[in-house]
Amino acid sequence: MSERRFRFGYVLASKKVSSFIQDSLIKHAQENGIDLVPIDLDKPLIEQGPFDCIFHKLYGPEWRKQLEEFALQNPTAIIVDPIDAIEKLHNRLTMLDVVNELKIAGDNETIGIPIQIFVGENSESLLDAITSQGLHFPVIAKPLIANGSADSHQMSLVLKPEGLEGLKPPIVLQEFVNHGGVIFKVYVAGEHVKCVKRRSLPDIPEEKLGMLENLISFSQISNLTAQDQNDDSFAELIEKAVMPPSRFVTDVANQLRDALKLHLFNFDMIRDEKVGNRYLVIDINYFPGYAKMPNYETMMTAFFLDIAREKLNNESR
């Protein structure tokens, strides 16, 4: 394998190319026998190559058709990832269903998801929908569709019933759980898993609810505790946050990978402040911003080498 070179074709949006396909990744991959090759969408895919693997973040019927034709003519090549599997993450109501099916045998840790409900355009009363499902304020309002568009990132924190009037269905309303202002982002690339800590929404004490606005967009939430905490105190908060057990994180990641049938994704996980060993997955994203991780080139190249070995195994069958 050390003598052979592998060609990995990629199709990504221009913004994703600039963030992910950095010179450092290209060089690291080349040094390990992997050549990253951009695919020209103005030409038929089957006329390009050869490719041992194609990785992409593109949707639509035309691209789907081209991938299917490529797979038929190149049965040993590996596609990362199947469009059908990716599209399951585009619906926020159902994307987390798989979490409830996981069988995690942690020492004390449990994994689950927050209570969430779907509110359609014809729903008569948002408040009735909330109370009937056992949701309590505050809640997070998210667009139903999560496809990476600007609109799909327009989220809000609803602190009081009056805040529901500013929402535009179809949306998903998700239980807000105090989690110490820290979120754990778990990046998965095949069998490689990396968990990092990031600043999140601040906890909201019940006594403070009455003093806040009815509805706050996520872009404004950084002001929620501006009078109470500065950047240094946030950094200290994240620094002091205890990471979840690595064995537990890896177990969740591996089971999610198998259930989702995806190689490249990350999931956002929080730890319930009231029940310290209760973890909740609140979001799953396909092909996230790996370059935000330190030394992402090492992790991604290790993943590419795993795919290269899988390609060799396919050829020997």
MISE-559708 format. One line per 8 residues: their letters; for each residue x, y, z of N, C-alpha, C. Coordinates in Angstrom, 3 decimals. Layout:
N
A> X/Y/Z/X/Y/Z/X/Y/Z; ...;
***
This chain:
317
MSERRFRF> 0.823/-1.213/0.000/0.000/0.000/0.000/0.854/1.260/0.000; 2.039/1.170/0.581/2.888/2.360/0.674/3.353/2.841/-0.697; 3.428/1.923/-1.687/3.888/2.303/-3.002/2.768/2.844/-3.879; 1.556/2.470/-3.587/0.439/2.891/-4.427/-0.089/4.252/-3.978; -0.516/5.036/-4.930/-1.161/6.305/-4.618/-2.654/6.177/-4.858; -3.428/6.871/-4.040/-4.891/6.814/-4.137/-5.412/8.196/-4.497; -6.393/8.205/-5.390/-7.006/9.459/-5.828/-8.377/9.605/-5.181; -8.522/10.660/-4.398/-9.785/10.957/-3.729/-10.380/12.211/-4.370;
GYVLASKK> -11.481/12.038/-5.099/-12.150/13.186/-5.688/-13.094/13.827/-4.681; -13.248/15.147/-4.786/-14.149/15.820/-3.848/-15.006/16.867/-4.559; -16.234/17.020/-4.030/-17.167/18.054/-4.492/-17.705/18.762/-3.257; -17.328/20.021/-3.103/-17.740/20.809/-1.947/-18.057/22.226/-2.415; -18.902/22.914/-1.658/-19.158/24.321/-1.938/-17.850/25.101/-1.802; -17.751/26.216/-2.510/-16.503/26.982/-2.524/-16.061/27.391/-1.122; -17.022/27.741/-0.272/-16.670/28.125/1.104/-16.087/26.942/1.856; -16.642/25.757/1.600/-16.158/24.550/2.261/-14.775/24.164/1.742;
VSSFIQDS> -14.547/24.381/0.462/-13.229/24.088/-0.106/-12.164/24.939/0.579; -12.447/26.241/0.728/-11.449/27.141/1.314/-11.165/26.819/2.774; -12.177/26.299/3.501/-11.976/26.008/4.925/-11.396/24.616/5.155; -11.803/23.650/4.320/-11.407/22.254/4.562/-10.194/21.830/3.745; -10.183/22.151/2.450/-9.080/21.725/1.573/-7.935/22.728/1.692; -7.328/22.768/2.850/-6.209/23.674/3.069/-4.912/23.027/2.581; -3.922/23.871/2.310/-2.628/23.362/1.832/-2.047/22.338/2.804; -2.244/22.566/4.092/-1.688/21.649/5.090/-2.317/20.260/4.984;
LIKHAQEN> -3.629/20.209/4.665/-4.287/18.908/4.502/-3.818/18.229/3.219; -3.746/18.999/2.128/-3.293/18.440/0.853/-1.895/17.835/1.011; -1.013/18.563/1.682/0.378/18.116/1.860/0.429/16.868/2.741; -0.305/16.884/3.849/-0.280/15.756/4.775/-0.818/14.496/4.095; -1.890/14.672/3.322/-2.461/13.530/2.613/-1.491/13.020/1.550; -0.867/13.937/0.798/0.086/13.530/-0.246/1.245/12.734/0.329; 1.732/13.168/1.477/2.850/12.470/2.118/2.488/11.048/2.519; 1.176/10.776/2.588/0.700/9.446/2.961/0.045/8.704/1.801;
GIDLVPID> 0.326/9.175/0.579/-0.131/8.456/-0.597/-1.537/8.777/-1.059; -2.113/9.857/-0.545/-3.482/10.246/-0.915/-3.439/11.561/-1.687; -3.954/11.547/-2.917/-4.042/12.774/-3.714/-5.492/13.257/-3.727; -5.712/14.486/-3.254/-7.051/15.079/-3.230/-7.283/15.839/-4.530; -8.305/15.442/-5.266/-8.520/15.960/-6.618/-9.910/16.600/-6.724; -9.989/17.885/-7.086/-11.308/18.514/-7.240/-12.038/17.941/-8.448; -13.341/17.710/-8.301/-14.179/17.223/-9.388/-14.818/18.420/-10.077; -14.786/18.420/-11.391/-15.342/19.506/-12.199/-16.817/19.206/-12.482;
LDKPLIEQ> -17.713/19.994/-11.898/-19.142/19.762/-12.078/-19.628/20.133/-13.476; -18.788/20.796/-14.259/-19.169/21.142/-15.625/-18.912/19.985/-16.596; -18.315/18.925/-16.085/-18.057/17.745/-16.905/-18.724/16.529/-16.271; -19.151/15.553/-17.076/-19.739/14.336/-16.509/-18.746/13.637/-15.575; -19.229/13.173/-14.442/-18.358/12.535/-13.448/-17.655/11.307/-14.024; -18.375/10.510/-14.801/-17.793/9.255/-15.303/-16.676/9.497/-16.312; -16.543/10.728/-16.803/-15.456/11.054/-17.726/-14.225/11.567/-16.986; -14.318/11.673/-15.668/-13.202/12.155/-14.858/-12.621/10.971/-14.067;
GPFDCIFH> -11.527/11.239/-13.393/-10.950/10.174/-12.586/-9.696/9.608/-13.225; -9.328/8.370/-12.848/-10.072/7.470/-11.964/-10.037/7.945/-10.512; -11.057/7.544/-9.758/-11.137/7.878/-8.351/-11.294/6.596/-7.518; -10.518/6.515/-6.456/-10.685/5.405/-5.506/-11.804/5.711/-4.521; -12.025/7.002/-4.295/-13.060/7.452/-3.352/-13.563/8.804/-3.823; -14.836/9.056/-3.574/-15.406/10.383/-3.785/-16.033/10.820/-2.470; -15.632/11.986/-1.970/-16.326/12.548/-0.808/-16.935/13.880/-1.208; -18.108/14.160/-0.660/-18.880/15.286/-1.182/-19.838/15.823/-0.130;
KLYGPEWR> -20.330/17.012/-0.415/-21.436/17.594/0.346/-22.300/18.344/-0.666; -22.967/17.549/-1.473/-23.768/18.097/-2.560/-25.023/17.250/-2.692; -26.124/17.915/-3.046/-27.397/17.215/-3.142/-28.039/17.538/-4.494; -29.224/17.046/-4.710/-29.928/17.340/-5.962/-29.969/16.136/-6.870; -31.006/16.052/-7.710/-31.223/14.880/-8.560/-30.117/14.642/-9.584; -29.550/15.707/-10.148/-28.518/15.533/-11.173/-27.252/14.917/-10.577; -26.823/15.440/-9.428/-25.630/14.892/-8.775/-25.884/13.462/-8.294; -27.069/13.202/-7.792/-27.425/11.848/-7.360/-27.305/10.871/-8.547;
KQLEEFAL> -27.819/11.289/-9.686/-27.761/10.436/-10.881/-26.314/10.161/-11.287; -25.480/11.205/-11.229/-24.074/11.030/-11.600/-23.353/10.084/-10.644; -23.648/10.200/-9.350/-23.030/9.301/-8.368/-23.454/7.854/-8.612; -24.729/7.648/-8.922/-25.233/6.302/-9.179/-24.553/5.696/-10.398; -24.390/6.479/-11.465/-23.715/5.989/-12.669/-22.252/5.652/-12.373; -21.613/6.526/-11.581/-20.214/6.283/-11.219/-20.083/4.988/-10.422; -20.992/4.788/-9.456/-20.929/3.594/-8.606/-21.124/2.319/-9.429; -21.994/2.375/-10.429/-22.229/1.202/-11.282/-20.981/0.847/-12.081;
QNPTAIIV> -20.284/1.852/-12.576/-19.100/1.611/-13.394/-17.837/1.388/-12.563; -17.899/1.772/-11.266/-16.733/1.632/-10.388/-17.164/0.971/-9.073; -17.515/-0.304/-9.120/-18.103/-0.963/-7.947/-17.186/-1.068/-6.729; -15.879/-0.946/-6.921/-14.974/-1.036/-5.763/-14.681/0.332/-5.153; -15.060/1.409/-5.844/-14.826/2.754/-5.311/-15.764/3.016/-4.127; -15.360/3.923/-3.272/-16.126/4.213/-2.055/-16.659/5.637/-2.126; -17.955/5.778/-1.878/-18.593/7.096/-1.874/-18.884/7.506/-0.445; -18.369/8.651/-0.068/-18.539/9.203/1.278/-19.287/10.531/1.151;
DPIDAIEK> -20.578/10.491/1.418/-21.413/9.405/1.897/-22.636/9.281/1.002; -23.457/8.215/1.154/-24.669/8.083/0.344/-25.636/9.238/0.593; -26.206/9.772/-0.485/-27.093/10.928/-0.352/-28.306/10.602/0.510; -28.856/9.405/0.370/-30.029/9.041/1.176/-29.731/9.125/2.666; -28.542/8.694/3.069/-28.162/8.739/4.480/-27.954/10.178/4.949; -27.351/10.992/4.070/-27.120/12.397/4.433/-28.441/13.127/4.636; -29.395/12.891/3.736/-30.646/13.646/3.772/-31.481/13.354/5.014; -31.223/12.253/5.690/-31.947/11.964/6.931/-31.626/12.990/8.013;
LHNRLTML> -30.495/13.672/7.859/-30.110/14.696/8.838/-30.680/16.065/8.487; -31.439/16.156/7.395/-32.008/17.447/6.989/-33.313/17.762/7.697; -33.879/16.792/8.411/-35.138/16.994/9.123/-34.853/16.984/10.622; -35.011/18.153/11.251/-34.653/18.262/12.666/-35.569/17.457/13.578; -36.778/17.152/13.121/-37.694/16.400/13.962/-37.256/14.948/14.076; -36.741/14.388/12.984/-36.417/12.966/12.967/-34.923/12.677/13.091; -34.072/13.683/12.916/-32.630/13.409/12.913/-32.138/12.788/14.215; -32.814/13.107/15.330/-32.350/12.613/16.626/-32.996/11.294/17.043;
DVVNELKI> -33.935/10.795/16.242/-34.622/9.550/16.607/-33.643/8.418/16.863; -32.582/8.385/16.092/-31.617/7.296/16.186/-30.939/7.252/17.557; -30.858/8.397/18.232/-30.189/8.451/19.540/-30.924/7.578/20.555; -32.246/7.562/20.468/-33.029/6.770/21.416/-32.874/5.271/21.211; -32.282/4.877/20.079/-32.090/3.457/19.794/-30.712/2.956/20.219; -29.851/3.855/20.682/-28.494/3.454/21.061/-28.515/2.612/22.328; -27.594/1.661/22.406/-27.446/0.795/23.581/-26.090/1.092/24.214; -26.080/2.112/25.053/-24.827/2.558/25.656/-24.670/1.942/27.039;
AGDNETIG> -23.571/1.219/27.219/-23.323/0.552/28.507/-22.270/1.332/29.286; -22.605/2.562/29.656/-21.677/3.375/30.432/-21.691/2.992/31.898; -20.668/3.439/32.643/-20.622/3.142/34.074/-21.805/3.791/34.786; -21.983/5.062/34.541/-23.100/5.799/35.129/-23.810/6.678/34.108; -23.135/6.950/32.985/-23.641/7.920/32.030/-24.841/7.377/31.257; -25.755/8.285/30.945/-26.881/7.943/30.078/-26.906/8.918/28.905; -27.476/8.487/27.802/-27.581/9.329/26.616/-29.037/9.396/26.183; -29.473/10.572/25.750/-30.856/10.743/25.307/-30.971/12.007/24.484;
IPIQIFVG> -32.192/12.471/24.303/-32.438/13.715/23.580/-33.428/14.548/24.379; -33.452/15.867/24.173/-34.448/16.704/24.859/-35.851/16.408/24.307; -36.861/16.764/25.080/-38.231/16.704/24.560/-38.341/17.682/23.404; -38.961/17.269/22.300/-39.159/18.192/21.190/-40.445/17.849/20.456; -41.040/18.878/19.869/-42.299/18.696/19.142/-42.237/19.456/17.820; -43.032/19.000/16.883/-43.146/19.665/15.589/-44.389/20.540/15.579; -44.246/21.741/15.071/-45.377/22.651/14.938/-45.502/23.022/13.463; -46.570/22.563/12.824/-46.781/22.818/11.402/-47.452/24.147/11.140;
ENSESLLD> -47.575/24.480/9.883/-48.151/25.774/9.492/-49.622/25.874/9.873; -50.304/24.732/10.002/-51.736/24.749/10.313/-52.044/24.496/11.784; -51.003/24.469/12.607/-51.238/24.241/14.035/-52.023/25.409/14.625; -53.052/25.073/15.410/-53.936/26.117/15.940/-53.294/26.882/17.089; -52.651/26.172/18.003/-52.116/26.844/19.183/-50.754/26.281/19.542; -49.731/27.131/19.449/-48.401/26.699/19.836/-48.341/26.388/21.322; -49.037/27.195/22.114/-49.013/27.000/23.564/-49.656/25.663/23.936; -50.773/25.318/23.278/-51.419/24.029/23.552/-50.492/22.878/23.183;
AITSQGLH> -49.779/23.029/22.070/-48.858/21.977/21.633/-47.748/21.770/22.656; -47.281/22.859/23.222/-46.204/22.775/24.212/-46.680/22.096/25.493; -47.781/22.571/26.023/-48.257/22.040/27.303/-48.694/20.590/27.188; -49.272/20.199/26.050/-49.740/18.825/25.893/-48.586/17.832/25.841; -47.403/18.294/25.446/-46.246/17.402/25.342/-45.316/17.491/26.555; -45.723/18.245/27.554/-44.909/18.327/28.760/-43.707/19.252/28.645; -43.708/20.117/27.634/-42.621/21.087/27.494/-42.849/22.262/28.440; -41.756/22.825/28.924/-41.836/24.002/29.793/-40.897/25.073/29.241;
FPVIAKPL> -41.244/26.313/29.490/-40.374/27.405/29.060/-39.154/27.466/29.972; -38.000/27.870/29.372/-37.802/28.275/27.983/-37.684/27.084/27.030; -37.942/27.344/25.734/-37.766/26.340/24.685/-36.940/26.960/23.564; -36.314/26.095/22.776/-35.547/26.547/21.615/-36.380/26.295/20.369; -36.528/27.304/19.533/-37.261/27.173/18.272/-36.261/27.053/17.128; -36.394/25.954/16.365/-35.482/25.689/15.253/-36.283/25.467/13.979; -35.795/25.930/12.835/-36.459/25.592/11.564/-36.479/24.072/11.377; -37.539/23.571/10.762/-37.655/22.128/10.560/-36.531/21.596/9.682;
IANGSADS> -36.189/22.337/8.632/-35.200/21.868/7.671/-33.798/22.322/8.084; -32.874/21.363/8.114/-31.479/21.642/8.465/-30.596/21.245/7.295; -30.488/22.121/6.320/-29.737/21.781/5.111/-28.519/22.672/4.898; -28.128/23.393/5.951/-26.944/24.239/5.834/-27.194/25.623/5.277; -28.436/25.918/4.850/-28.752/27.240/4.315/-28.798/28.263/5.451; -28.771/29.541/5.078/-28.809/30.602/6.091/-30.090/30.515/6.918; -31.218/30.240/6.251/-32.497/30.156/6.960/-32.509/29.025/7.982; -31.809/27.932/7.685/-31.848/26.777/8.594/-31.113/27.055/9.901;
HQMSLVLK> -30.352/28.148/9.946/-29.618/28.496/11.166/-30.326/29.585/11.984; -31.519/29.999/11.539/-32.247/31.043/12.268/-32.976/30.432/13.457; -32.336/30.407/14.606/-32.911/29.803/15.812/-33.163/30.872/16.867; -34.100/30.552/17.759/-34.464/31.506/18.807/-34.673/30.790/20.127; -34.515/31.546/21.194/-34.826/31.060/22.532/-36.123/31.728/22.965; -37.146/30.922/23.218/-38.458/31.438/23.615/-38.578/31.302/25.134; -38.655/32.425/25.819/-38.614/32.407/27.280/-39.993/32.455/27.929; -40.989/32.962/27.179/-42.337/33.111/27.741/-43.365/32.790/26.663;
PEGLEGLK> -44.595/32.463/27.052/-45.645/32.156/26.061/-45.820/33.254/25.023; -45.659/34.519/25.438/-45.846/35.625/24.496/-44.828/35.580/23.346; -43.691/34.955/23.591/-42.658/34.874/22.569/-43.035/33.987/21.401; -44.033/33.117/21.604/-44.464/32.215/20.533/-45.064/32.980/19.357; -45.584/34.173/19.633/-46.228/34.958/18.576/-45.241/35.388/17.495; -43.959/35.422/17.819/-42.969/35.856/16.841/-42.392/34.733/15.999; -42.927/33.509/16.139/-42.391/32.356/15.416/-43.169/32.078/14.137; -42.482/31.545/13.148/-43.110/31.214/11.869/-42.944/29.722/11.586;
PPIVLQEF> -44.009/28.928/11.790/-43.947/27.496/11.473/-43.721/27.292/9.972; -43.228/26.099/9.542/-42.997/24.900/10.360/-41.694/24.998/11.162; -41.784/24.627/12.414/-40.623/24.684/13.297/-40.615/23.477/14.222; -39.475/23.276/14.845/-39.338/22.289/15.910/-39.065/23.054/17.193; -39.838/22.749/18.223/-39.624/23.342/19.550/-38.933/22.304/20.416; -37.772/22.670/20.945/-36.951/21.737/21.714/-36.770/22.242/23.141; -36.898/21.338/24.076/-36.694/21.652/25.486/-35.317/22.273/25.702; -35.267/23.370/26.449/-33.979/23.958/26.821/-33.568/23.390/28.174;
VNHGGVIF> -32.382/22.837/28.221/-31.869/22.222/29.447/-30.632/22.995/29.888; -30.632/23.487/31.115/-29.437/24.152/31.636/-28.273/23.166/31.631; -27.133/23.609/31.054/-26.015/22.690/30.865/-24.660/23.350/31.150; -24.678/24.342/32.026/-23.423/24.937/32.459/-22.742/25.826/31.447; -23.463/26.187/30.372/-22.891/27.090/29.384/-21.808/26.475/28.510; -21.718/25.131/28.531/-20.680/24.443/27.752/-21.324/23.358/26.899; -20.906/23.279/25.639/-21.390/22.231/24.741/-20.192/21.378/24.319; -20.430/20.093/24.173/-19.385/19.177/23.715/-19.653/18.842/22.251;
KVYVAGEH> -18.726/19.242/21.398/-18.848/18.947/19.969/-17.984/17.728/19.670; -18.625/16.680/19.174/-17.926/15.427/18.919/-17.816/15.234/17.409; -16.582/15.279/16.908/-16.324/15.128/15.476/-16.002/13.665/15.172; -16.641/13.141/14.133/-16.470/11.737/13.758/-16.006/11.677/12.301; -14.931/10.939/12.059/-14.457/10.659/10.704/-14.145/9.174/10.656; -15.143/8.386/10.257/-14.992/6.941/10.310/-14.841/6.484/11.745; -13.744/5.794/12.033/-13.509/5.293/13.391/-12.746/6.289/14.255; -12.480/7.454/13.719/-11.719/8.457/14.460/-12.679/9.463/15.092;
VKCVKRRS> -12.487/9.701/16.391/-13.428/10.517/17.163/-12.652/11.547/17.978; -13.131/12.780/17.936/-12.496/13.857/18.717/-13.577/14.705/19.370; -13.486/14.891/20.670/-14.453/15.698/21.423/-13.783/16.984/21.881; -14.445/18.125/21.624/-13.919/19.415/22.054/-14.997/20.171/22.825; -14.553/21.078/23.694/-15.475/21.904/24.474/-15.647/23.256/23.799; -16.881/23.739/23.800/-17.151/25.053/23.221/-18.142/25.812/24.103; -18.089/27.120/24.017/-19.049/27.982/24.711/-20.447/27.760/24.137; -21.442/27.739/24.991/-22.815/27.491/24.571/-23.736/28.543/25.178;
LPDIPEEK> -25.037/28.299/25.083/-25.999/29.208/25.705/-25.818/29.185/27.214; -25.914/30.323/27.862/-25.770/30.344/29.321/-26.981/29.719/30.000; -26.766/29.239/31.217/-27.898/28.743/32.004/-28.860/29.889/32.281; -30.136/29.542/32.407/-31.158/30.553/32.678/-31.883/30.172/33.967; -31.526/30.801/35.074/-32.212/30.515/36.342/-33.683/30.911/36.247; -34.549/30.163/36.921/-35.988/30.449/36.871/-36.293/31.868/37.323; -35.565/32.334/38.324/-35.856/33.672/38.857/-35.505/34.779/37.860; -34.725/34.440/36.831/-34.325/35.449/35.855/-35.272/35.503/34.658;
LGMLENLI> -36.132/34.487/34.521/-37.020/34.414/33.357/-37.885/35.662/33.222; -38.426/36.127/34.328/-39.329/37.273/34.284/-38.641/38.561/33.904; -37.314/38.611/33.998/-36.578/39.836/33.709/-36.112/39.900/32.259; -36.289/38.804/31.520/-35.776/38.737/30.152/-36.878/38.970/29.126; -36.471/39.171/27.885/-37.432/39.369/26.813/-38.202/38.081/26.538; -39.273/38.211/25.754/-40.095/37.042/25.441/-39.416/36.104/24.461; -38.692/36.682/23.499/-38.083/35.921/22.413/-36.722/36.521/22.090; -35.698/35.683/22.064/-34.349/36.165/21.794/-33.735/35.304/20.699;
SFSQISNL> -33.271/35.945/19.606/-32.607/35.184/18.552/-31.229/34.754/19.031; -30.725/33.655/18.467/-29.423/33.146/18.898/-28.329/34.187/18.694; -28.477/35.024/17.682/-27.453/36.030/17.421/-27.387/37.069/18.540; -28.465/37.160/19.337/-28.498/38.139/20.432/-28.176/37.518/21.783; -28.087/36.197/21.831/-27.994/35.526/23.123/-26.682/35.818/23.840; -25.643/36.157/23.066/-24.373/36.464/23.717/-24.509/37.646/24.663; -25.574/38.444/24.486/-25.790/39.591/25.365/-26.539/39.220/26.640; -27.041/37.982/26.704/-27.869/37.573/27.835/-27.168/37.777/29.169;
TAQDQNDD> -25.899/37.400/29.205/-25.176/37.488/30.472/-23.986/38.422/30.363; -24.067/39.354/29.438/-22.932/40.250/29.208/-22.582/41.048/30.463; -23.622/41.357/31.267/-23.348/42.146/32.466/-22.746/41.281/33.563; -22.969/39.946/33.448/-22.513/39.050/34.505/-21.140/38.444/34.216; -20.845/38.244/32.934/-19.624/37.528/32.588/-18.930/38.206/31.413; -17.587/38.242/31.461/-16.831/38.739/30.329/-16.157/37.560/29.625; -15.393/37.849/28.577/-14.769/36.775/27.814/-13.846/35.920/28.672; -13.139/36.554/29.612/-12.230/35.799/30.481/-12.981/34.800/31.345;
SFAELIEK> -14.130/35.218/31.857/-14.881/34.303/32.729/-15.482/33.169/31.922; -15.863/33.443/30.660/-16.349/32.366/29.798/-15.231/31.369/29.519; -14.038/31.880/29.255/-12.898/31.001/28.992/-12.604/30.140/30.210; -12.711/30.743/31.380/-12.481/29.993/32.614/-13.561/28.934/32.808; -14.793/29.281/32.447/-15.906/28.332/32.552/-15.651/27.098/31.690; -15.221/27.336/30.462/-14.950/26.219/29.551/-13.752/25.421/30.038; -12.735/26.120/30.512/-11.533/25.440/30.991/-11.849/24.495/32.143; -12.746/24.906/33.033/-13.072/24.100/34.217/-14.042/22.963/33.911;
AVMPPSRF> -14.741/23.049/32.789/-15.734/22.029/32.463/-15.060/20.664/32.292; -15.598/19.671/32.949/-15.045/18.313/32.883/-15.530/17.634/31.608; -14.604/17.074/30.857/-14.970/16.364/29.637/-15.716/15.080/29.982; -16.657/14.669/29.142/-17.297/13.378/29.364/-16.273/12.267/29.195; -16.481/11.110/29.828/-15.515/10.008/29.697/-15.277/9.653/28.227; -14.020/9.510/27.840/-13.694/9.262/26.432/-14.303/7.956/25.935; -14.341/6.956/26.791/-14.934/5.673/26.389/-16.412/5.838/26.055; -17.103/6.637/26.849/-18.522/6.907/26.640/-18.727/7.660/25.316;
VTDVANQL> -17.920/8.689/25.082/-18.024/9.481/23.850/-17.791/8.604/22.628; -16.750/7.775/22.690/-16.423/6.903/21.553/-17.527/5.891/21.303; -18.108/5.371/22.362/-19.192/4.395/22.218/-20.401/5.030/21.536; -20.775/6.237/21.972/-21.893/6.952/21.355/-21.583/7.231/19.882; -20.363/7.704/19.612/-19.974/8.045/18.241/-20.018/6.817/17.327; -19.462/5.702/17.801/-19.428/4.492/16.972/-20.830/3.970/16.677; -21.685/3.988/17.689/-23.048/3.491/17.472/-23.837/4.438/16.559; -23.618/5.733/16.701/-24.284/6.685/15.804/-23.807/6.488/14.367;
RDALKLHL> -22.502/6.295/14.197/-21.945/6.093/12.848/-22.607/4.883/12.178; -22.705/3.787/12.912/-23.294/2.579/12.337/-24.783/2.759/12.053; -25.486/3.434/12.963/-26.931/3.608/12.790/-27.250/4.578/11.668; -26.449/5.653/11.550/-26.682/6.666/10.519/-26.148/6.241/9.155; -25.222/5.260/9.159/-24.559/4.822/7.925/-23.812/5.983/7.266; -23.137/6.769/8.110/-22.353/7.915/7.656/-20.919/7.811/8.178; -19.983/8.318/7.385/-18.589/8.383/7.813/-18.244/9.721/8.461; -18.824/10.806/7.913/-18.405/12.154/8.294/-19.556/12.938/8.923;
FNFDMIRD> -19.471/13.196/10.210/-20.511/13.982/10.884/-19.987/14.433/12.244; -20.710/15.342/12.855/-20.467/15.613/14.273/-21.796/15.721/14.982; -21.756/15.585/16.287/-22.973/15.768/17.069/-22.663/16.662/18.257; -23.657/17.485/18.601/-23.563/18.394/19.740/-24.201/17.728/20.941; -23.473/17.707/22.035/-23.939/17.014/23.239/-23.785/17.940/24.441; -24.798/17.941/25.298/-24.738/18.744/26.528/-24.899/17.829/27.733; -24.475/18.334/28.895/-24.604/17.592/30.148/-25.600/18.329/31.044; -26.648/17.630/31.429/-27.710/18.200/32.251/-27.134/18.672/33.584;
EKVGNRYL> -27.326/19.958/33.893/-26.806/20.515/35.142/-27.449/19.879/36.375; -28.699/19.445/36.240/-29.405/18.866/37.395/-29.012/17.415/37.639; -28.721/16.704/36.543/-28.351/15.286/36.645/-27.018/15.131/35.929; -25.934/15.206/36.662/-24.604/15.341/36.081/-24.149/14.253/35.151; -24.751/13.054/35.221/-24.326/11.974/34.323/-25.312/11.768/33.175; -26.243/12.706/33.013/-27.231/12.627/31.932/-26.773/13.524/30.785; -26.504/12.902/29.654/-26.073/13.641/28.469/-27.188/13.623/27.432; -27.292/14.729/26.686/-28.328/14.873/25.669/-27.699/15.284/24.346;
VIDINYFP> -28.036/14.581/23.283/-27.634/14.989/21.935/-28.682/15.964/21.419; -28.265/17.149/21.034/-29.220/18.174/20.622/-29.160/18.481/19.126; -28.120/17.996/18.435/-28.020/18.280/17.008/-26.996/17.333/16.385; -27.201/17.000/15.106/-26.250/16.191/14.341/-26.055/16.882/12.989; -24.815/17.023/12.564/-24.516/17.724/11.312/-23.640/16.861/10.413; -23.950/16.882/9.113/-23.112/16.156/8.171/-21.936/17.012/7.723; -20.758/16.388/7.607/-19.531/17.023/7.114/-19.340/18.399/7.757; -19.103/18.424/9.061/-18.990/19.697/9.788/-17.645/20.370/9.529;
GYAKMPNY> -17.385/21.423/10.283/-16.146/22.187/10.115/-14.969/21.538/10.817; -14.419/20.490/10.218/-13.303/19.765/10.835/-12.090/20.662/11.050; -11.916/21.636/10.175/-10.726/22.489/10.266/-10.705/23.330/11.541; -11.830/23.374/12.252/-11.863/24.107/13.524/-11.124/23.353/14.622; -10.877/22.067/14.391/-10.148/21.259/15.368/-8.644/21.470/15.202; -7.910/21.478/16.303/-6.450/21.524/16.185/-5.950/20.254/15.489; -4.986/20.419/14.585/-4.364/19.277/13.896/-5.399/18.393/13.190; -6.377/19.029/12.564/-7.407/18.237/11.882/-6.830/17.418/10.739;
ETMMTAFF> -5.695/17.883/10.185/-5.086/17.175/9.059/-4.715/15.743/9.435; -4.240/15.564/10.659/-3.825/14.228/11.110/-5.013/13.281/11.181; -6.102/13.759/11.767/-7.300/12.927/11.895/-7.879/12.589/10.523; -7.972/13.574/9.647/-8.580/13.340/8.349/-7.718/12.429/7.478; -6.403/12.590/7.545/-5.533/11.716/6.751/-5.604/10.281/7.252; -5.703/10.100/8.558/-5.872/8.744/9.105/-7.164/8.129/8.588; -8.209/8.945/8.506/-9.487/8.469/7.949/-9.326/8.107/6.472; -8.657/8.968/5.704/-8.439/8.687/4.284/-7.696/7.353/4.100;
LDIAREKL> -6.708/7.089/4.952/-5.945/5.841/4.847/-6.821/4.629/5.151; -7.768/4.793/6.093/-8.717/3.708/6.361/-9.557/3.414/5.122; -9.989/4.485/4.447/-10.792/4.314/3.229/-9.949/3.654/2.133; -8.676/4.038/2.038/-7.791/3.425/1.046/-7.650/1.926/1.294; -7.524/1.544/2.551/-7.437/0.112/2.885/-8.737/-0.606/2.529; -9.860/0.063/2.772/-11.148/-0.520/2.405/-11.254/-0.701/0.894; -10.726/0.266/0.152/-10.727/0.160/-1.313/-9.908/-1.044/-1.766; -8.734/-1.246/-1.156/-7.903/-2.408/-1.498/-8.638/-3.716/-1.203;
NNESR> -9.326/-3.741/-0.061/-10.092/-4.953/0.284/-11.191/-5.220/-0.753; -11.833/-4.156/-1.214/-12.871/-4.315/-2.239/-12.289/-4.905/-3.520; -11.090/-4.469/-3.874/-10.455/-4.935/-5.106/-10.040/-6.400/-5.033; -9.733/-6.869/-3.831/-9.239/-8.246/-3.677/-10.367/-9.273/-3.572; -11.611/-8.813/-3.502/-12.713/-9.754/-3.360/-13.071/-10.384/-4.711;
***
